[in-house]
Amino acid sequence: MEVALPFKTKWSKQWIETKLKKRFFKKPYDRFMWWRSYTPKNKPLSIKAPLIDRIINGDFEAGPFLLEVELVYHTMNEKYKSIIGQNGEPDMGKFHAETSIDRARKKRLLEDHDKDEFKKLDDLRKLFKKEFRLTDEEYEKELTRGSDTLVDFYYKLDDKYGKRNIRK
């Protein structure tokens, strides 16, 4: 009998772990950030490093948080399968108790994702505007035109506005 799971996952557990291993290390347990399991392989460069170097280093790439949330969903689905009784009905009280830490972890990971994404996007906006001396309107206009990657966006702005950065 097929059981309807409480969480719909986008990717398989194996695919997520493979994807995470490419860019992140598995972290040892940290009692101050117990909900995080992965940390970037490349250390972020100094804020004094050139913007292009920071982009190429991956300082502004998405963090592991959403993939970790997917792993939490897999864990919670496995726990759901394990609490199904003889009659085929899950014991929701037991499920709620067994997944309390998973739910707290999911909540913190989503909060960290929101903070991390906001900070990276805000920093990028400020750095691009400073690097190429753009106004808010110019930056928004260039952003809406789109580019394939952040590196492409940088070089597109460099081609178009690069001369503005020369100080005399």
DOFIZA-337396 format. One line per 3 residues: their letters; for each residue x, y negated, z of C-alpha. Coordinates in steps of 0.05 Angstrom, whole numbers. Example, Ala and Ser with C-alpha at 12.3 -4.5 7.8 and 13.67 -1.06 7.14 Angstrom:
BEGIN
AS	246 90 156 | 273 21 143
! end
This chain:
BEGIN
MEV	0 0 0 | 27 -68 -20 | 30 -118 37
ALP	16 -192 23 | 76 -228 53 | 67 -295 88
FKT	124 -330 51 | 133 -333 -25 | 207 -334 -41
KWS	235 -363 -105 | 297 -319 -109 | 320 -252 -84
KQW	362 -249 -21 | 421 -220 -60 | 419 -277 -112
IET	417 -330 -57 | 476 -300 -20 | 516 -295 -85
KLK	500 -368 -102 | 520 -391 -32 | 586 -352 -34
KRF	607 -392 -96 | 609 -460 -62 | 604 -446 13
FKK	638 -407 68 | 598 -366 118 | 605 -404 183
PYD	621 -371 249 | 569 -382 303 | 568 -454 328
RFM	527 -467 391 | 519 -540 372 | 493 -527 302
WWR	467 -456 310 | 416 -463 254 | 468 -473 199
SYT	502 -412 169 | 544 -443 113 | 595 -498 104
PKN	625 -526 39 | 690 -494 13 | 716 -561 -11
KPL	727 -612 44 | 698 -680 25 | 749 -731 3
SIK	761 -795 42 | 713 -852 30 | 773 -890 4
APL	783 -840 -53 | 760 -862 -122 | 687 -849 -137
IDR	702 -804 -196 | 748 -760 -154 | 694 -753 -101
IIN	643 -734 -154 | 689 -682 -185 | 705 -655 -115
GDF	631 -642 -104 | 622 -691 -47 | 553 -710 -74
EAG	528 -640 -93 | 467 -611 -59 | 481 -577 7
PFL	463 -505 25 | 402 -523 65 | 346 -504 16
LEV	380 -438 0 | 386 -424 74 | 312 -438 83
ELV	298 -385 29 | 340 -336 70 | 298 -353 131
YHT	236 -337 90 | 265 -269 72 | 281 -255 145
MNE	211 -275 166 | 180 -231 112 | 222 -172 136
KYK	198 -184 208 | 126 -188 182 | 133 -120 149
SII	161 -90 213 | 102 -112 257 | 47 -81 213
GQN	10 -31 256 | -20 38 241 | -85 6 216
GEP	-47 -36 164 | -61 -101 202 | -3 -144 228
DMG	2 -162 301 | 5 -238 292 | 21 -251 365
KFH	83 -208 360 | 101 -239 293 | 94 -309 322
AET	140 -290 381 | 192 -255 338 | 197 -312 288
SID	200 -371 336 | 275 -380 326 | 268 -372 251
RAR	215 -426 249 | 258 -473 290 | 317 -458 244
KKR	275 -472 182 | 250 -538 212 | 321 -561 228
LLE	348 -540 160 | 294 -580 125 | 309 -640 168
DHD	383 -634 153 | 368 -628 79 | 326 -691 80
KDE	380 -730 118 | 436 -704 74 | 401 -718 8
FKK	381 -788 30 | 451 -805 53 | 484 -778 -11
LDD	436 -814 -57 | 442 -879 -18 | 518 -874 -18
LRK	519 -859 -92 | 475 -919 -107 | 520 -965 -66
LFK	584 -937 -95 | 560 -941 -168 | 536 -1012 -158
KEF	602 -1032 -126 | 646 -995 -176 | 613 -1024 -238
RLT	586 -1089 -206 | 514 -1071 -223 | 451 -1106 -200
DEE	394 -1064 -172 | 356 -1072 -238 | 415 -1050 -280
YEK	428 -990 -237 | 355 -968 -239 | 352 -979 -314
ELT	414 -936 -326 | 389 -883 -277 | 323 -875 -313
RGS	358 -863 -380 | 386 -799 -350 | 449 -759 -359
DTL	465 -685 -356 | 512 -690 -297 | 537 -740 -247
VDF	605 -740 -282 | 570 -757 -348 | 532 -813 -314
YYK	596 -841 -286 | 631 -841 -354 | 570 -870 -388
LDD	571 -928 -339 | 646 -934 -346 | 639 -940 -422
KYG	584 -992 -416 | 604 -1033 -354 | 677 -1014 -341
KRN	707 -1081 -359 | 667 -1114 -303 | 710 -1079 -251
IRK	773 -1117 -270 | 789 -1169 -217 | 830 -1230 -236
! end
